[in-house]
Amino acid sequence: MTVRVRDFLPADAAAWVRVRRAALPFMVTTPEQVLGDLADARPDRRYRLLVAEEDGEVIGTAQVGISHESPKPGQGFCNPYVHPDRRGRGAGSLLLRAGEEHLARAGASAVYTWVLDEPADRAFAAKRGYAARRPAHFLRLGLTEGSLPPLQDLPSGVGLLTAADFEDDPRPLFEADAETTADEPSDVPVEFSDYEDWLATTWRRPGFDHALTTVVTVDGRVAAFSAAQTDGLTRYWSAMTGTVRAFRGRGLAKLAKNDSLHRARAAGYRDAYTGNDADNGPMLAVNRWFGYEICATEVRHVREIG
């Protein structure tokens, strides 16, 4: 049996999701998201999806591209994942090599990849010249297994809306997302400056749930938000929860997330997942308050190629 790597085809979307869910069961991934991300990627992202195939079966996947939103040029990423039942066949090595070659041609100077914090995975990365950087946690909350904190009375001047209330003009949410994302701990800083790109890749991204995304306002201004993605079935993902700088320290992010989680549970979602940089103490404390528990850890690794 021979493993080969090729470009992703639209017909691979269901198989892609099957592999990704097996490798990362705490991620919310759908075929529509995979196809949408590829279709809406900007040219300067040099975004490419690869699959590893064995006897006609997709057994591995990789997302490859340039972090075009980083102020530092040449920051590439390659995230290969192999189905747990198909490891040891060389698929991961082939995907990583193909991804690195693509990034080298695209002018990348460094390749970042996420590696599960398991001995075999970290050894795989180290053997190929990747150095460990910062860790991040996946967390899970069973929405039907316990009780959420009760909804709070709103302080004077504070209001609760959803993203659906911004359908006519989502720019205030773009500005809040840009500010909070810029302040997140990361090896590759992100600066959102292209509103049209944000509309395509965030606002209109398949799975972004406008009705479950809660927005907190203070005297009519967007102050905090908790963005929700779902698979349309049972799984909910907190894509981003944050507070703009002028309103921090008032518990508004907790207020937004609590409202969104209550909405998700009422809509029938059973499993809530989120991700946190391991050094993001304030957000980890918020998630512990809700009852989230760490279910896995990834460590970002990097290799210089230019």
TORZAZA-149858 format. One record per residue (C-alpha): residue in one letter; residue number from 1; x, y, z; chain. Coordinates in Angstrom, 3 decimals. Layout:
node resn = a resi = NUM c1 = X c2 = Y c3 = Z chain = A
...
This chain:
node resn = m resi = 1 c1 = 0.000 c2 = 0.000 c3 = 0.000 chain = A
node resn = t resi = 2 c1 = 1.367 c2 = 3.389 c3 = -1.079 chain = A
node resn = v resi = 3 c1 = 0.626 c2 = 6.759 c3 = 0.485 chain = A
node resn = r resi = 4 c1 = 0.567 c2 = 9.769 c3 = -1.800 chain = A
node resn = v resi = 5 c1 = -0.081 c2 = 13.451 c3 = -1.169 chain = A
node resn = r resi = 6 c1 = -2.209 c2 = 15.542 c3 = -3.487 chain = A
node resn = d resi = 7 c1 = -4.233 c2 = 18.732 c3 = -3.491 chain = A
node resn = f resi = 8 c1 = -7.625 c2 = 18.744 c3 = -1.840 chain = A
node resn = l resi = 9 c1 = -10.666 c2 = 18.420 c3 = -4.106 chain = A
node resn = p resi = 10 c1 = -14.185 c2 = 19.583 c3 = -3.196 chain = A
node resn = a resi = 11 c1 = -15.285 c2 = 15.937 c3 = -3.198 chain = A
node resn = d resi = 12 c1 = -12.839 c2 = 15.338 c3 = -0.313 chain = A
node resn = a resi = 13 c1 = -14.685 c2 = 17.638 c3 = 2.115 chain = A
node resn = a resi = 14 c1 = -16.517 c2 = 14.899 c3 = 4.030 chain = A
node resn = a resi = 15 c1 = -13.389 c2 = 12.738 c3 = 4.264 chain = A
node resn = w resi = 16 c1 = -11.374 c2 = 15.775 c3 = 5.402 chain = A
node resn = v resi = 17 c1 = -13.808 c2 = 16.355 c3 = 8.265 chain = A
node resn = r resi = 18 c1 = -13.784 c2 = 12.658 c3 = 9.185 chain = A
node resn = v resi = 19 c1 = -9.989 c2 = 12.700 c3 = 9.565 chain = A
node resn = r resi = 20 c1 = -9.883 c2 = 16.033 c3 = 11.369 chain = A
node resn = r resi = 21 c1 = -12.577 c2 = 15.028 c3 = 13.860 chain = A
node resn = a resi = 22 c1 = -10.767 c2 = 11.764 c3 = 14.578 chain = A
node resn = a resi = 23 c1 = -7.451 c2 = 13.566 c3 = 15.136 chain = A
node resn = l resi = 24 c1 = -8.923 c2 = 16.579 c3 = 16.981 chain = A
node resn = p resi = 25 c1 = -12.320 c2 = 15.562 c3 = 18.368 chain = A
node resn = f resi = 26 c1 = -12.553 c2 = 18.841 c3 = 20.310 chain = A
node resn = m resi = 27 c1 = -12.597 c2 = 20.986 c3 = 17.157 chain = A
node resn = v resi = 28 c1 = -15.809 c2 = 22.036 c3 = 15.425 chain = A
node resn = t resi = 29 c1 = -15.243 c2 = 21.304 c3 = 11.743 chain = A
node resn = t resi = 30 c1 = -17.763 c2 = 20.937 c3 = 8.933 chain = A
node resn = p resi = 31 c1 = -17.440 c2 = 20.322 c3 = 5.183 chain = A
node resn = e resi = 32 c1 = -19.002 c2 = 23.730 c3 = 4.543 chain = A
node resn = q resi = 33 c1 = -16.318 c2 = 25.439 c3 = 6.644 chain = A
node resn = v resi = 34 c1 = -13.518 c2 = 23.622 c3 = 4.843 chain = A
node resn = l resi = 35 c1 = -14.872 c2 = 24.586 c3 = 1.421 chain = A
node resn = g resi = 36 c1 = -15.640 c2 = 28.147 c3 = 2.505 chain = A
node resn = d resi = 37 c1 = -12.181 c2 = 28.747 c3 = 3.974 chain = A
node resn = l resi = 38 c1 = -10.567 c2 = 27.633 c3 = 0.731 chain = A
node resn = a resi = 39 c1 = -12.888 c2 = 29.632 c3 = -1.502 chain = A
node resn = d resi = 40 c1 = -12.581 c2 = 32.852 c3 = 0.523 chain = A
node resn = a resi = 41 c1 = -8.820 c2 = 32.837 c3 = 1.160 chain = A
node resn = r resi = 42 c1 = -7.011 c2 = 35.933 c3 = -0.090 chain = A
node resn = p resi = 43 c1 = -4.356 c2 = 35.327 c3 = -2.782 chain = A
node resn = d resi = 44 c1 = -1.587 c2 = 36.628 c3 = -0.517 chain = A
node resn = r resi = 45 c1 = -2.434 c2 = 33.947 c3 = 2.029 chain = A
node resn = r resi = 46 c1 = -1.199 c2 = 31.320 c3 = -0.471 chain = A
node resn = y resi = 47 c1 = -3.666 c2 = 28.973 c3 = 1.185 chain = A
node resn = r resi = 48 c1 = -3.517 c2 = 25.348 c3 = 0.149 chain = A
node resn = l resi = 49 c1 = -5.182 c2 = 22.188 c3 = 1.425 chain = A
node resn = l resi = 50 c1 = -3.396 c2 = 18.843 c3 = 1.065 chain = A
node resn = v resi = 51 c1 = -4.614 c2 = 15.311 c3 = 1.627 chain = A
node resn = a resi = 52 c1 = -2.680 c2 = 12.083 c3 = 2.124 chain = A
node resn = e resi = 53 c1 = -4.335 c2 = 9.176 c3 = 0.377 chain = A
node resn = e resi = 54 c1 = -3.795 c2 = 5.444 c3 = 0.701 chain = A
node resn = d resi = 55 c1 = -5.534 c2 = 3.137 c3 = -1.773 chain = A
node resn = g resi = 56 c1 = -8.174 c2 = 5.760 c3 = -2.446 chain = A
node resn = e resi = 57 c1 = -8.809 c2 = 6.522 c3 = 1.245 chain = A
node resn = v resi = 58 c1 = -8.011 c2 = 9.952 c3 = 2.685 chain = A
node resn = i resi = 59 c1 = -5.990 c2 = 9.263 c3 = 5.826 chain = A
node resn = g resi = 60 c1 = -4.373 c2 = 12.640 c3 = 6.477 chain = A
node resn = t resi = 61 c1 = -4.891 c2 = 16.360 c3 = 5.899 chain = A
node resn = a resi = 62 c1 = -2.861 c2 = 19.564 c3 = 6.061 chain = A
node resn = q resi = 63 c1 = -3.643 c2 = 23.271 c3 = 5.983 chain = A
node resn = v resi = 64 c1 = -0.809 c2 = 25.342 c3 = 4.550 chain = A
node resn = g resi = 65 c1 = -0.413 c2 = 29.058 c3 = 3.987 chain = A
node resn = i resi = 66 c1 = 1.061 c2 = 32.419 c3 = 4.909 chain = A
node resn = s resi = 67 c1 = -0.156 c2 = 34.355 c3 = 7.963 chain = A
node resn = h resi = 68 c1 = -1.016 c2 = 37.405 c3 = 5.866 chain = A
node resn = e resi = 69 c1 = -2.538 c2 = 39.222 c3 = 8.856 chain = A
node resn = s resi = 70 c1 = 0.795 c2 = 39.228 c3 = 10.718 chain = A
node resn = p resi = 71 c1 = 2.790 c2 = 42.482 c3 = 10.697 chain = A
node resn = k resi = 72 c1 = 5.905 c2 = 40.338 c3 = 10.328 chain = A
node resn = p resi = 73 c1 = 6.172 c2 = 39.027 c3 = 6.747 chain = A
node resn = g resi = 74 c1 = 7.051 c2 = 35.479 c3 = 5.777 chain = A
node resn = q resi = 75 c1 = 5.335 c2 = 33.658 c3 = 8.642 chain = A
node resn = g resi = 76 c1 = 4.052 c2 = 30.379 c3 = 7.226 chain = A
node resn = f resi = 77 c1 = 1.928 c2 = 27.652 c3 = 8.764 chain = A
node resn = c resi = 78 c1 = 1.517 c2 = 23.968 c3 = 8.049 chain = A
node resn = n resi = 79 c1 = -0.791 c2 = 21.884 c3 = 10.232 chain = A
node resn = p resi = 80 c1 = -0.824 c2 = 18.188 c3 = 9.266 chain = A
node resn = y resi = 81 c1 = -3.099 c2 = 15.683 c3 = 10.974 chain = A
node resn = v resi = 82 c1 = -3.337 c2 = 11.945 c3 = 10.346 chain = A
node resn = h resi = 83 c1 = -6.213 c2 = 9.677 c3 = 11.310 chain = A
node resn = p resi = 84 c1 = -5.206 c2 = 7.912 c3 = 14.571 chain = A
node resn = d resi = 85 c1 = -5.862 c2 = 4.501 c3 = 12.980 chain = A
node resn = r resi = 86 c1 = -3.572 c2 = 5.262 c3 = 10.018 chain = A
node resn = r resi = 87 c1 = -0.435 c2 = 6.536 c3 = 11.702 chain = A
node resn = g resi = 88 c1 = 2.954 c2 = 4.995 c3 = 11.062 chain = A
node resn = r resi = 89 c1 = 2.534 c2 = 4.902 c3 = 7.281 chain = A
node resn = g resi = 90 c1 = 4.534 c2 = 8.063 c3 = 6.519 chain = A
node resn = a resi = 91 c1 = 1.532 c2 = 10.257 c3 = 5.769 chain = A
node resn = g resi = 92 c1 = 2.495 c2 = 12.933 c3 = 8.297 chain = A
node resn = s resi = 93 c1 = 6.032 c2 = 13.240 c3 = 6.935 chain = A
node resn = l resi = 94 c1 = 4.816 c2 = 13.494 c3 = 3.352 chain = A
node resn = l resi = 95 c1 = 2.232 c2 = 16.146 c3 = 4.213 chain = A
node resn = l resi = 96 c1 = 4.757 c2 = 18.212 c3 = 6.162 chain = A
node resn = r resi = 97 c1 = 7.363 c2 = 17.993 c3 = 3.386 chain = A
node resn = a resi = 98 c1 = 4.853 c2 = 19.032 c3 = 0.723 chain = A
node resn = g resi = 99 c1 = 3.685 c2 = 21.906 c3 = 2.911 chain = A
node resn = e resi = 100 c1 = 7.213 c2 = 23.148 c3 = 3.557 chain = A
node resn = e resi = 101 c1 = 8.021 c2 = 23.050 c3 = -0.161 chain = A
node resn = h resi = 102 c1 = 4.917 c2 = 25.088 c3 = -0.950 chain = A
node resn = l resi = 103 c1 = 5.798 c2 = 27.664 c3 = 1.703 chain = A
node resn = a resi = 104 c1 = 9.412 c2 = 27.923 c3 = 0.540 chain = A
node resn = r resi = 105 c1 = 8.182 c2 = 28.708 c3 = -2.974 chain = A
node resn = a resi = 106 c1 = 5.802 c2 = 31.278 c3 = -1.481 chain = A
node resn = g resi = 107 c1 = 8.719 c2 = 33.081 c3 = 0.205 chain = A
node resn = a resi = 108 c1 = 8.112 c2 = 32.021 c3 = 3.801 chain = A
node resn = s resi = 109 c1 = 11.011 c2 = 32.411 c3 = 6.220 chain = A
node resn = a resi = 110 c1 = 9.500 c2 = 30.301 c3 = 9.007 chain = A
node resn = v resi = 111 c1 = 6.962 c2 = 27.491 c3 = 9.335 chain = A
node resn = y resi = 112 c1 = 4.742 c2 = 27.226 c3 = 12.395 chain = A
node resn = t resi = 113 c1 = 2.812 c2 = 24.093 c3 = 13.247 chain = A
node resn = w resi = 114 c1 = 0.618 c2 = 22.927 c3 = 16.106 chain = A
node resn = v resi = 115 c1 = 1.702 c2 = 19.679 c3 = 17.772 chain = A
node resn = l resi = 116 c1 = -0.311 c2 = 17.726 c3 = 20.309 chain = A
node resn = d resi = 117 c1 = 1.480 c2 = 17.625 c3 = 23.647 chain = A
node resn = e resi = 118 c1 = 2.131 c2 = 13.880 c3 = 23.450 chain = A
node resn = p resi = 119 c1 = 5.593 c2 = 12.247 c3 = 23.454 chain = A
node resn = a resi = 120 c1 = 5.251 c2 = 10.733 c3 = 19.960 chain = A
node resn = d resi = 121 c1 = 3.946 c2 = 13.954 c3 = 18.423 chain = A
node resn = r resi = 122 c1 = 6.627 c2 = 16.124 c3 = 19.992 chain = A
node resn = a resi = 123 c1 = 9.327 c2 = 13.657 c3 = 18.944 chain = A
node resn = f resi = 124 c1 = 7.994 c2 = 13.759 c3 = 15.366 chain = A
node resn = a resi = 125 c1 = 8.344 c2 = 17.551 c3 = 15.324 chain = A
node resn = a resi = 126 c1 = 11.778 c2 = 17.610 c3 = 16.959 chain = A
node resn = k resi = 127 c1 = 13.136 c2 = 15.017 c3 = 14.524 chain = A
node resn = r resi = 128 c1 = 12.194 c2 = 17.334 c3 = 11.656 chain = A
node resn = g resi = 129 c1 = 13.875 c2 = 20.391 c3 = 13.116 chain = A
node resn = y resi = 130 c1 = 10.948 c2 = 22.070 c3 = 14.828 chain = A
node resn = a resi = 131 c1 = 11.470 c2 = 23.874 c3 = 18.141 chain = A
node resn = a resi = 132 c1 = 8.724 c2 = 24.101 c3 = 20.753 chain = A
node resn = r resi = 133 c1 = 7.202 c2 = 27.494 c3 = 21.470 chain = A
node resn = r resi = 134 c1 = 4.071 c2 = 28.357 c3 = 23.409 chain = A
node resn = p resi = 135 c1 = 1.340 c2 = 25.896 c3 = 24.458 chain = A
node resn = a resi = 136 c1 = -2.416 c2 = 26.267 c3 = 24.166 chain = A
node resn = h resi = 137 c1 = -5.253 c2 = 24.290 c3 = 25.699 chain = A
node resn = f resi = 138 c1 = -8.470 c2 = 22.841 c3 = 24.331 chain = A
node resn = l resi = 139 c1 = -11.269 c2 = 22.947 c3 = 26.897 chain = A
node resn = r resi = 140 c1 = -14.672 c2 = 21.261 c3 = 27.055 chain = A
node resn = l resi = 141 c1 = -17.874 c2 = 22.037 c3 = 28.911 chain = A
node resn = g resi = 142 c1 = -20.795 c2 = 19.607 c3 = 28.879 chain = A
node resn = l resi = 143 c1 = -23.864 c2 = 21.795 c3 = 28.492 chain = A
node resn = t resi = 144 c1 = -26.225 c2 = 19.027 c3 = 29.603 chain = A
node resn = e resi = 145 c1 = -24.026 c2 = 17.580 c3 = 32.350 chain = A
node resn = g resi = 146 c1 = -24.271 c2 = 20.362 c3 = 34.927 chain = A
node resn = s resi = 147 c1 = -25.611 c2 = 23.830 c3 = 35.504 chain = A
node resn = l resi = 148 c1 = -24.431 c2 = 27.063 c3 = 33.971 chain = A
node resn = p resi = 149 c1 = -24.029 c2 = 30.107 c3 = 36.202 chain = A
node resn = p resi = 150 c1 = -27.352 c2 = 31.974 c3 = 36.366 chain = A
node resn = l resi = 151 c1 = -27.845 c2 = 34.905 c3 = 34.040 chain = A
node resn = q resi = 152 c1 = -26.937 c2 = 38.143 c3 = 35.779 chain = A
node resn = d resi = 153 c1 = -28.910 c2 = 41.329 c3 = 36.131 chain = A
node resn = l resi = 154 c1 = -27.480 c2 = 43.935 c3 = 33.803 chain = A
node resn = p resi = 155 c1 = -25.743 c2 = 46.963 c3 = 35.322 chain = A
node resn = s resi = 156 c1 = -27.025 c2 = 50.388 c3 = 34.413 chain = A
node resn = g resi = 157 c1 = -26.166 c2 = 51.330 c3 = 30.832 chain = A
node resn = v resi = 158 c1 = -25.241 c2 = 47.747 c3 = 29.863 chain = A
node resn = g resi = 159 c1 = -27.187 c2 = 45.953 c3 = 27.138 chain = A
node resn = l resi = 160 c1 = -27.147 c2 = 42.517 c3 = 25.522 chain = A
node resn = l resi = 161 c1 = -27.491 c2 = 42.051 c3 = 21.772 chain = A
node resn = t resi = 162 c1 = -26.577 c2 = 39.329 c3 = 19.318 chain = A
node resn = a resi = 163 c1 = -24.553 c2 = 39.517 c3 = 16.126 chain = A
node resn = a resi = 164 c1 = -27.842 c2 = 39.244 c3 = 14.258 chain = A
node resn = d resi = 165 c1 = -28.637 c2 = 42.756 c3 = 15.490 chain = A
node resn = f resi = 166 c1 = -25.662 c2 = 44.026 c3 = 13.447 chain = A
node resn = e resi = 167 c1 = -26.686 c2 = 42.551 c3 = 10.095 chain = A
node resn = d resi = 168 c1 = -27.071 c2 = 46.010 c3 = 8.550 chain = A
node resn = d resi = 169 c1 = -23.661 c2 = 47.218 c3 = 9.761 chain = A
node resn = p resi = 170 c1 = -21.239 c2 = 44.717 c3 = 11.317 chain = A
node resn = r resi = 171 c1 = -18.299 c2 = 47.135 c3 = 11.302 chain = A
node resn = p resi = 172 c1 = -18.483 c2 = 47.812 c3 = 15.086 chain = A
node resn = l resi = 173 c1 = -17.963 c2 = 44.076 c3 = 15.634 chain = A
node resn = f resi = 174 c1 = -15.041 c2 = 44.073 c3 = 13.195 chain = A
node resn = e resi = 175 c1 = -13.404 c2 = 46.883 c3 = 15.146 chain = A
node resn = a resi = 176 c1 = -13.930 c2 = 45.090 c3 = 18.471 chain = A
node resn = d resi = 177 c1 = -12.596 c2 = 41.827 c3 = 17.035 chain = A
node resn = a resi = 178 c1 = -9.535 c2 = 43.588 c3 = 15.600 chain = A
node resn = e resi = 179 c1 = -8.688 c2 = 45.268 c3 = 18.906 chain = A
node resn = t resi = 180 c1 = -9.121 c2 = 42.209 c3 = 21.101 chain = A
node resn = t resi = 181 c1 = -7.337 c2 = 39.869 c3 = 18.678 chain = A
node resn = a resi = 182 c1 = -4.337 c2 = 42.211 c3 = 18.510 chain = A
node resn = d resi = 183 c1 = -3.945 c2 = 41.874 c3 = 22.290 chain = A
node resn = e resi = 184 c1 = -4.047 c2 = 38.076 c3 = 22.404 chain = A
node resn = p resi = 185 c1 = -0.796 c2 = 36.314 c3 = 23.385 chain = A
node resn = s resi = 186 c1 = 0.737 c2 = 34.720 c3 = 20.289 chain = A
node resn = d resi = 187 c1 = 4.024 c2 = 33.862 c3 = 18.583 chain = A
node resn = v resi = 188 c1 = 2.570 c2 = 35.343 c3 = 15.393 chain = A
node resn = p resi = 189 c1 = 0.759 c2 = 38.606 c3 = 16.157 chain = A
node resn = v resi = 190 c1 = -2.375 c2 = 39.302 c3 = 14.127 chain = A
node resn = e resi = 191 c1 = -3.605 c2 = 42.676 c3 = 12.926 chain = A
node resn = f resi = 192 c1 = -7.017 c2 = 42.842 c3 = 11.257 chain = A
node resn = s resi = 193 c1 = -7.102 c2 = 45.741 c3 = 8.812 chain = A
node resn = d resi = 194 c1 = -9.094 c2 = 44.434 c3 = 5.830 chain = A
node resn = y resi = 195 c1 = -12.792 c2 = 44.784 c3 = 6.557 chain = A
node resn = e resi = 196 c1 = -13.903 c2 = 43.024 c3 = 3.376 chain = A
node resn = d resi = 197 c1 = -11.663 c2 = 40.051 c3 = 4.155 chain = A
node resn = w resi = 198 c1 = -13.097 c2 = 39.892 c3 = 7.683 chain = A
node resn = l resi = 199 c1 = -16.619 c2 = 39.883 c3 = 6.255 chain = A
node resn = a resi = 200 c1 = -15.749 c2 = 36.942 c3 = 4.012 chain = A
node resn = t resi = 201 c1 = -13.712 c2 = 34.867 c3 = 6.457 chain = A
node resn = t resi = 202 c1 = -15.415 c2 = 35.629 c3 = 9.774 chain = A
node resn = w resi = 203 c1 = -18.818 c2 = 37.282 c3 = 9.407 chain = A
node resn = r resi = 204 c1 = -20.018 c2 = 35.093 c3 = 6.526 chain = A
node resn = r resi = 205 c1 = -17.967 c2 = 32.007 c3 = 7.422 chain = A
node resn = p resi = 206 c1 = -20.104 c2 = 28.855 c3 = 7.406 chain = A
node resn = g resi = 207 c1 = -20.854 c2 = 27.868 c3 = 10.974 chain = A
node resn = f resi = 208 c1 = -20.524 c2 = 31.372 c3 = 12.435 chain = A
node resn = d resi = 209 c1 = -23.758 c2 = 31.594 c3 = 14.415 chain = A
node resn = h resi = 210 c1 = -25.049 c2 = 35.160 c3 = 14.529 chain = A
node resn = a resi = 211 c1 = -27.933 c2 = 34.254 c3 = 16.842 chain = A
node resn = l resi = 212 c1 = -25.650 c2 = 32.612 c3 = 19.443 chain = A
node resn = t resi = 213 c1 = -22.937 c2 = 35.298 c3 = 19.291 chain = A
node resn = t resi = 214 c1 = -23.562 c2 = 37.677 c3 = 22.190 chain = A
node resn = v resi = 215 c1 = -22.542 c2 = 41.341 c3 = 22.122 chain = A
node resn = v resi = 216 c1 = -22.381 c2 = 43.486 c3 = 25.266 chain = A
node resn = t resi = 217 c1 = -22.906 c2 = 47.216 c3 = 24.847 chain = A
node resn = v resi = 218 c1 = -22.202 c2 = 50.017 c3 = 27.289 chain = A
node resn = d resi = 219 c1 = -24.168 c2 = 53.190 c3 = 26.637 chain = A
node resn = g resi = 220 c1 = -24.738 c2 = 51.942 c3 = 23.105 chain = A
node resn = r resi = 221 c1 = -21.065 c2 = 51.166 c3 = 22.340 chain = A
node resn = v resi = 222 c1 = -19.792 c2 = 47.638 c3 = 21.646 chain = A
node resn = a resi = 223 c1 = -17.799 c2 = 46.736 c3 = 24.744 chain = A
node resn = a resi = 224 c1 = -17.426 c2 = 42.935 c3 = 24.701 chain = A
node resn = f resi = 225 c1 = -18.521 c2 = 39.913 c3 = 22.721 chain = A
node resn = s resi = 226 c1 = -18.460 c2 = 36.129 c3 = 22.634 chain = A
node resn = a resi = 227 c1 = -18.406 c2 = 34.725 c3 = 19.102 chain = A
node resn = a resi = 228 c1 = -19.980 c2 = 31.317 c3 = 18.476 chain = A
node resn = q resi = 229 c1 = -19.381 c2 = 28.699 c3 = 15.810 chain = A
node resn = t resi = 230 c1 = -21.431 c2 = 25.519 c3 = 15.592 chain = A
node resn = d resi = 231 c1 = -21.724 c2 = 22.364 c3 = 13.540 chain = A
node resn = g resi = 232 c1 = -25.495 c2 = 22.817 c3 = 13.325 chain = A
node resn = l resi = 233 c1 = -25.997 c2 = 19.637 c3 = 15.353 chain = A
node resn = t resi = 234 c1 = -24.603 c2 = 19.265 c3 = 18.880 chain = A
node resn = r resi = 235 c1 = -21.206 c2 = 20.989 c3 = 19.026 chain = A
node resn = y resi = 236 c1 = -20.571 c2 = 24.643 c3 = 19.908 chain = A
node resn = w resi = 237 c1 = -17.213 c2 = 26.441 c3 = 19.748 chain = A
node resn = s resi = 238 c1 = -16.342 c2 = 29.752 c3 = 21.389 chain = A
node resn = a resi = 239 c1 = -14.334 c2 = 31.252 c3 = 18.555 chain = A
node resn = m resi = 240 c1 = -13.353 c2 = 34.429 c3 = 20.392 chain = A
node resn = t resi = 241 c1 = -14.400 c2 = 36.124 c3 = 23.610 chain = A
node resn = g resi = 242 c1 = -12.995 c2 = 39.525 c3 = 24.372 chain = A
node resn = t resi = 243 c1 = -13.465 c2 = 43.014 c3 = 25.755 chain = A
node resn = v resi = 244 c1 = -12.267 c2 = 46.205 c3 = 24.111 chain = A
node resn = r resi = 245 c1 = -9.596 c2 = 48.018 c3 = 26.092 chain = A
node resn = a resi = 246 c1 = -11.755 c2 = 50.867 c3 = 27.405 chain = A
node resn = f resi = 247 c1 = -14.139 c2 = 48.476 c3 = 29.182 chain = A
node resn = r resi = 248 c1 = -11.857 c2 = 45.814 c3 = 30.639 chain = A
node resn = g resi = 249 c1 = -11.947 c2 = 44.775 c3 = 34.273 chain = A
node resn = r resi = 250 c1 = -15.742 c2 = 44.982 c3 = 34.572 chain = A
node resn = g resi = 251 c1 = -16.659 c2 = 41.327 c3 = 33.986 chain = A
node resn = l resi = 252 c1 = -18.209 c2 = 42.025 c3 = 30.587 chain = A
node resn = a resi = 253 c1 = -16.519 c2 = 39.120 c3 = 28.774 chain = A
node resn = k resi = 254 c1 = -17.930 c2 = 36.744 c3 = 31.392 chain = A
node resn = l resi = 255 c1 = -21.352 c2 = 38.328 c3 = 30.930 chain = A
node resn = a resi = 256 c1 = -21.160 c2 = 37.852 c3 = 27.142 chain = A
node resn = k resi = 257 c1 = -19.988 c2 = 34.265 c3 = 27.308 chain = A
node resn = n resi = 258 c1 = -22.575 c2 = 33.265 c3 = 29.898 chain = A
node resn = d resi = 259 c1 = -25.387 c2 = 34.623 c3 = 27.749 chain = A
node resn = s resi = 260 c1 = -24.050 c2 = 32.857 c3 = 24.657 chain = A
node resn = l resi = 261 c1 = -23.713 c2 = 29.530 c3 = 26.494 chain = A
node resn = h resi = 262 c1 = -27.264 c2 = 29.779 c3 = 27.794 chain = A
node resn = r resi = 263 c1 = -28.463 c2 = 30.456 c3 = 24.241 chain = A
node resn = a resi = 264 c1 = -26.482 c2 = 27.481 c3 = 22.953 chain = A
node resn = r resi = 265 c1 = -27.925 c2 = 25.124 c3 = 25.543 chain = A
node resn = a resi = 266 c1 = -31.457 c2 = 26.330 c3 = 24.812 chain = A
node resn = a resi = 267 c1 = -30.830 c2 = 25.699 c3 = 21.100 chain = A
node resn = g resi = 268 c1 = -29.966 c2 = 22.050 c3 = 21.833 chain = A
node resn = y resi = 269 c1 = -26.166 c2 = 22.102 c3 = 21.746 chain = A
node resn = r resi = 270 c1 = -24.625 c2 = 19.582 c3 = 24.129 chain = A
node resn = d resi = 271 c1 = -20.846 c2 = 20.061 c3 = 23.976 chain = A
node resn = a resi = 272 c1 = -19.128 c2 = 23.438 c3 = 24.258 chain = A
node resn = y resi = 273 c1 = -15.466 c2 = 23.704 c3 = 23.307 chain = A
node resn = t resi = 274 c1 = -12.974 c2 = 26.524 c3 = 23.306 chain = A
node resn = g resi = 275 c1 = -9.229 c2 = 27.127 c3 = 23.059 chain = A
node resn = n resi = 276 c1 = -6.908 c2 = 29.235 c3 = 25.219 chain = A
node resn = d resi = 277 c1 = -3.296 c2 = 30.248 c3 = 25.067 chain = A
node resn = a resi = 278 c1 = -1.733 c2 = 28.731 c3 = 28.178 chain = A
node resn = d resi = 279 c1 = -0.502 c2 = 32.177 c3 = 29.259 chain = A
node resn = n resi = 280 c1 = -3.893 c2 = 33.857 c3 = 28.880 chain = A
node resn = g resi = 281 c1 = -4.641 c2 = 33.752 c3 = 32.607 chain = A
node resn = p resi = 282 c1 = -7.720 c2 = 36.009 c3 = 32.610 chain = A
node resn = m resi = 283 c1 = -9.573 c2 = 33.969 c3 = 29.982 chain = A
node resn = l resi = 284 c1 = -8.546 c2 = 30.662 c3 = 31.555 chain = A
node resn = a resi = 285 c1 = -9.970 c2 = 31.914 c3 = 34.852 chain = A
node resn = v resi = 286 c1 = -13.237 c2 = 32.832 c3 = 33.132 chain = A
node resn = n resi = 287 c1 = -13.490 c2 = 29.389 c3 = 31.579 chain = A
node resn = r resi = 288 c1 = -12.739 c2 = 27.645 c3 = 34.882 chain = A
node resn = w resi = 289 c1 = -15.544 c2 = 29.689 c3 = 36.438 chain = A
node resn = f resi = 290 c1 = -17.945 c2 = 28.225 c3 = 33.862 chain = A
node resn = g resi = 291 c1 = -16.702 c2 = 24.697 c3 = 34.554 chain = A
node resn = y resi = 292 c1 = -14.638 c2 = 24.109 c3 = 31.429 chain = A
node resn = e resi = 293 c1 = -11.987 c2 = 21.425 c3 = 31.788 chain = A
node resn = i resi = 294 c1 = -8.808 c2 = 21.024 c3 = 29.752 chain = A
node resn = c resi = 295 c1 = -9.202 c2 = 18.073 c3 = 27.382 chain = A
node resn = a resi = 296 c1 = -5.972 c2 = 18.401 c3 = 25.359 chain = A
node resn = t resi = 297 c1 = -2.948 c2 = 20.627 c3 = 24.902 chain = A
node resn = e resi = 298 c1 = -1.105 c2 = 21.610 c3 = 21.743 chain = A
node resn = v resi = 299 c1 = 2.330 c2 = 23.195 c3 = 21.566 chain = A
node resn = r resi = 300 c1 = 3.211 c2 = 25.519 c3 = 18.739 chain = A
node resn = h resi = 301 c1 = 6.487 c2 = 24.632 c3 = 17.046 chain = A
node resn = v resi = 302 c1 = 8.539 c2 = 26.563 c3 = 14.518 chain = A
node resn = r resi = 303 c1 = 11.275 c2 = 25.848 c3 = 11.994 chain = A
node resn = e resi = 304 c1 = 13.212 c2 = 28.519 c3 = 10.145 chain = A
node resn = i resi = 305 c1 = 13.381 c2 = 27.820 c3 = 6.412 chain = A
node resn = g resi = 306 c1 = 14.754 c2 = 31.060 c3 = 4.989 chain = A
